[in-house]
Amino acid sequence: DKQRVESVLYATMDPLVAKLIIDRKLHNEKRVLSVMFADLVDFTGTTEKRPPETVIDELNALFSALEPVLFRFRGHLDKYLGDGLMAEFGAPYSARMHPLLAVLAGLRMQLRMVSAKFPWMMRVGVASGQSLVGLMGSGSRRNFTAVGDTVNLASRLQSLCTPGAV
């Protein structure tokens, strides 16, 4: 049973978060971290008349290209938000230079958008500060995430960002 539970956890969430849960080392806490929001510009308008299968395939290709960039800069992919994503740097694993790592990841993601010739522009917002982090949700469905003013600020900065910038 333990192996089955572990395999499900590893398949459905960040492997490090899964390991921290299994080892009982993941705690709800206040932590200084950096939060990133990335979102495609005018995505909905450009995809309304296209087949859903094509749109989903293109989004999956985009996320497959961006995920390794996040991981290279020690980012934790928190969640996908439709055609966007939320990530934390400095949680669940510590990183002294998390603001720099978050900005470098955002810049590299923008370069990846261009080099892979994706047909969209992306906006990236990053904010650093104190947040609450931990497993949140109800019952058996929980997600490691961050909440607080820093998260809200990162989201707002993303929506104000110039397309193609961080």
N, C-alpha and C positions, 0 to 999 in steps of 0.2 A: 504494500500500500504506500509506503514512504516513497519508493522509487516512482510510482505512478503519480503521486502528488507533485514530486519534484519535477518530473518531466512536463507536467501541465504548467507549472509555474514558469519554468524556463522557456516554454513555448509561447506564453502569453504576456510576458513582461520582461523588462530589462533583466538580464541574467544576474547582474550584481544585486539588484533589488531583491530578486528571488532568493539569492544566497543569503542576504542579510535577514530576510524573513525566516528562512529555514534555520539559520543560526541564532535567531531571536536577538539580533543586534540592530534592528531597525526601530528607532524610537521617534515619537512625535516630539518636535522641539522647535524652538526659535533658532533661526540660523541666518547669518549674513550670506547672501548668495546673489547670483545674477540670473535673471529670467529673460528668455528670448521668446518673442512671438514673430513668426514669419507667415506671410499671407500673399496670395497671388492677386494681382491687380485686375479688376474687371473679369474675373474668371467666370462667374455665373453668366454674364451677358455673352461671352464668347462661346459658351458651350450649350446654350439652350436648344439650339437646332441640330445638335449632333447626337448620334446614337449613344445611349448610356454606357454601353460596353466600351466604346472607344474612349469616352471621357474617363471612366474608371481605370482603364489600362494606362492612359497617359498620366493620370495622377499617381498610380502605382509606380510607374517608371520614374516620375519626378521624385517621389519619396525614396525610392531605391537609390537614386543618385545623391540625395541630400543626407540620408542617415549616416553613411560612413564619415561624412564631414563632421557631423555632431560628435560622433564617437571619438574621432581623432583628437578633438579638442576637449575631451572629457565631459561632454554634455550628456545630460540624461533626457532622453526623449520622453516627455511627460504624456503627451497625447496629440493625436491628429484632430484638427478642428475643421472638418470639411476639406477645403483646399489650402489649409494652413496647418501650423504646428506650434506647440508650446514646448519649450525645453528649459531645464535648469542647469546651471553650472555652479559647482560648489556644494551640491547635494544630489544624491545621498552620500556621495564620497567627497571628502574635503579637497579643495584646490585653493591654494593661497592666491593665485593670480586669476581667479574666476572672472573678473570683469574683462581682462585682456583676452582670456580664452573665449569668452562669449562673443566679443567683437570680432576676433579673428575668425571664429567659426562663421559668423554672419557674412563677413567679407568673402570667405572662401565659398560659401554657399552661393553668393551672388556670382562669383566667377564660374562656378559649376553650371549655373543657369545659362550663362552665355556660351560656355564651351560645349555644353551638351545641346545647344540650339533649341532649348525649350521655347515654345511660341508665346510665353507669357513674361511679364515683369513681376518681380517680387519686392515686397517691402519687408524690412526687418527692424524690429524695435528691441532694444536691450535696456534693462534697468537693473541697478544693483542696490541692495539694501537688505534690511531684516524682513524675514517672512516666517510664517509658520509652515513647517513641512511635516509630512507624515502620511500614513495610510488613511485615506478618507473615502467614505462611501457608506453603504448600508449593508448589514448582514455579511454575506460571503463575497459581495462584489465591492472590492476596494481597490484604490489606485494610489500609488505614491505620487503626491502632488504638493504644490506650494500654494498658499493663499496669503493675501494681504495687499498693502499699498504698493509694494514693489511689483507684484504681478499686475495689478491694475495699471500702473504707470507704463510698464513694458507694452501692454496691449494698446494703450493710448498712443505711445510713441510710434508703434508700428503703423497705426492708422494715419498718423501725420507724416510719416516718412516719405521722402521722394522715391518713386519707383526705381528700383535698381540700386538703392542705397541701404546703408545701415545707420 
